[in-house]
């Protein structure tokens, strides 16, 4: 059988792979997407783990999906529908709570109850963070220039970048520098005094990283999460109706409409290379597909060390990829519930159940959770971000019943003794025990539980070491260094072989930007 | 003595002396004041026990940059390069890393062949990166607002120096600066003891552990001026820890600077948003339109100046400077030296990065480490006259001792002595006397805010154009005529006289 011929093959049916495929198909390339699993989406999948209960198994909220992608691919027509997640409630250890509501005035009154100073400071803080997010946003859509290069296009890129920073003005540039280098706790200490507020805010700085709130570099992740954008409103996080898998399905539907072919249960074994050029892929079932363009949406380790022979690559690149840090640090617990949890700090059913509940009572609580992980244990009392999607999207669970998604940190991939069933159980129990301290009826409601460790994330989604961003969002792994100094512009040393995953600029989250930027580069090179 | 000067320089350390001498060279009438009874109190070896002297803060004398030496018209003090830049001592094991990289590689091979083979390349790379900092540090801090051609030209020079690192070197520099030392060292080395030897320098005087981002920058900062092959200790001066400041003092006096010691400046006078003079603690008023303060930024801007003259946002920025002293010292008078190699350089008693990280953990919660990180140097191996014949002085540098923990002298001495005894069991019986310097004492006796020997932590958001506060890294403060020229200003601690020189140049501009 002769190999099926395409113009472009995309390896991996995660959201970035699908976005890249849609753009390639839109430009008239005969494109095929190859997904190893039976479902599309990678880490953005919805699965019915327990009859009648649907879960966004891994990634569960969305905020960063690029508006230009939504527009270009007409995603709402293909089913994209984001339902806002309006509030965050943090139970405090003294039985009180801190809430942030969708309504700005209400949030201000609530914060004033705890600290008039912080309520005052929050106004200016919000304004600055808004400006910072605006300042960084263009970078998300920018091809990273190479600061060591003297080529005209790189110099132009650097000048553009320099001009961009200059246009910020000194004050915002300095604020941005601080955000890039400081710890979220130190950064927030400059603004606020109320510990639970600082803890809840720094929590967004540690999500997905192996950093504590006192680790320099965590303030940047805070911004990364601040950049959320739904219908133009900053800071809004939301749910996709039908779970995050429905986002993947919407992009897939758009890609198909543009002519792309999408295959599931089509695991790629390796990229075929001849004379330094990619020629196609070999599937695990023995089939071969050929194309002059092969795009990997997998993380850098898989892209460079697994799919191709590293010996065919420059030693510098191989070294960079080997030392590129993954270090997954988070897990998930998904629960099918017979009813709603009753939080001691806010009893009964209320609007708080339609938002997030953050288990982040103090900065020290989070930092101690990190200390456990530093030395190779899961946190005995972890940071958790809890949402009940069925409250907003009743279709996720049978009538009267609910699904609860608990994002948990820290659960280090490299755990002492390795992850096994017993350790997974212990981890799940620590999570449920800790939540039960705040919602004592939880255990009596559990119909089914799914505990996901970083090892499970790696096994199921293929993300190395279970890192949800396909590589840490650390300063030395961003922009023109993501994933490697000379190979941050989606190309690889193998002609025709490209990268488009979250392990490239601008990184993780359901953003789609790497897929789009990569497709643009590929099409530019093909012209 | 006239009570009117062109400029008053506050603080007579290396920076104050250099600032005063530079201004005097350009014809200014300069008064140099210091609250201590003698000049350069930090660099002088003081008697801490009968017959035993020590300058614990000058165990590492720092780097005297060529730009400063040129300005003062003096030669670099005659220096002795210690044989070992850093050694690790553990119960039953020592690893001494020679400045000669071939010798160091041989020593390392007994722990890891791989690491030994990598060593020479590693130290060359570190040297190139700290060399770039050396050239950057002799220039005013670059900033986004730089528009004057005169300010841009030197930066073009720095840019050329940056390009001289070569493509791979440039990328490596950008990659390494924000990194945690642990990540970098784990990538480079397999042996935990080699990582710990280098990593100790990365957390020096910082309230951060080796897993914290930016600690690589700290390592490179303190390697400026170090001999090739060194990963830690710089050369020491034959003529004593105060060799540089004595020479600078000579120049200052020769240039006609008026010097008053024993009287601290208690207020900087401001009229119509411009400096009009200073008041000394004897109530004497000195009139001057320029004041260069080399004491720390918090003391200068929050205490010496009436805050009504400063914008609230600026004051907030100054209050936000993180000092967070966490280094303490114990000076030991001993009748016998511990049997450790490399005691004229730095001997660290922490054998792995995890222990170093754990020592830091307590400081996060405001407590002293249960097992502190201790580094030893026998200063009498350099300057035998600092102890009676046959006896010695051993200085222990200790982290982490948070300023706010309020640790008692006895508790500190006890913890440090037992940490040393863990490696050198006979040590306690050799101790004749000891004297402790806690962060509180550093604040009280040396005027260091929160006992921070750095005048402000060398974190990435507090260096270069962010030092002392963003937007004011060119040494001129928002009150006309007020300049900051101490270690709290660019380029920071351990770069002798450079901040003072840059401040004086800003005055003269």
Boltz contact constraints between the chains, C-beta under 6 A:
constraints:
  - contact:
      token1: [A, 148]
      token2: [B, 167]
      max_distance: 6.0
  - contact:
      token1: [A, 148]
      token2: [B, 170]
      max_distance: 6.0
  - contact:
      token1: [A, 148]
      token2: [B, 171]
      max_distance: 6.0
  - contact:
      token1: [A, 170]
      token2: [B, 144]
      max_distance: 6.0
  - contact:
      token1: [A, 170]
      token2: [B, 145]
      max_distance: 6.0
  - contact:
      token1: [A, 170]
      token2: [B, 471]
      max_distance: 6.0
  - contact:
      token1: [A, 173]
      token2: [B, 144]
      max_distance: 6.0
  - contact:
      token1: [A, 174]
      token2: [B, 470]
      max_distance: 6.0
  - contact:
      token1: [A, 178]
      token2: [B, 461]
      max_distance: 6.0
  - contact:
      token1: [A, 181]
      token2: [B, 460]
      max_distance: 6.0
  - contact:
      token1: [A, 181]
      token2: [B, 461]
      max_distance: 6.0
  - contact:
      token1: [A, 182]
      token2: [B, 461]
      max_distance: 6.0
  - contact:
      token1: [A, 190]
      token2: [B, 320]
      max_distance: 6.0
  - contact:
      token1: [A, 214]
      token2: [B, 364]
      max_distance: 6.0
  - contact:
      token1: [A, 215]
      token2: [B, 212]
      max_distance: 6.0
  - contact:
      token1: [A, 216]
      token2: [B, 212]
      max_distance: 6.0
  - contact:
      token1: [A, 216]
      token2: [B, 213]
      max_distance: 6.0
  - contact:
      token1: [A, 216]
      token2: [B, 214]
      max_distance: 6.0
  - contact:
      token1: [A, 217]
      token2: [B, 213]
      max_distance: 6.0
  - contact:
      token1: [A, 323]
      token2: [B, 187]
      max_distance: 6.0
  - contact:
      token1: [A, 367]
      token2: [B, 364]
      max_distance: 6.0
  - contact:
      token1: [A, 371]
      token2: [B, 361]
      max_distance: 6.0
  - contact:
      token1: [A, 475]
      token2: [B, 178]
      max_distance: 6.0
  - contact:
      token1: [A, 476]
      token2: [B, 175]
      max_distance: 6.0
  - contact:
      token1: [A, 476]
      token2: [B, 178]
      max_distance: 6.0
  - contact:
      token1: [A, 476]
      token2: [B, 179]
      max_distance: 6.0
  - contact:
      token1: [A, 481]
      token2: [B, 175]
      max_distance: 6.0
  - contact:
      token1: [A, 485]
      token2: [B, 171]
      max_distance: 6.0
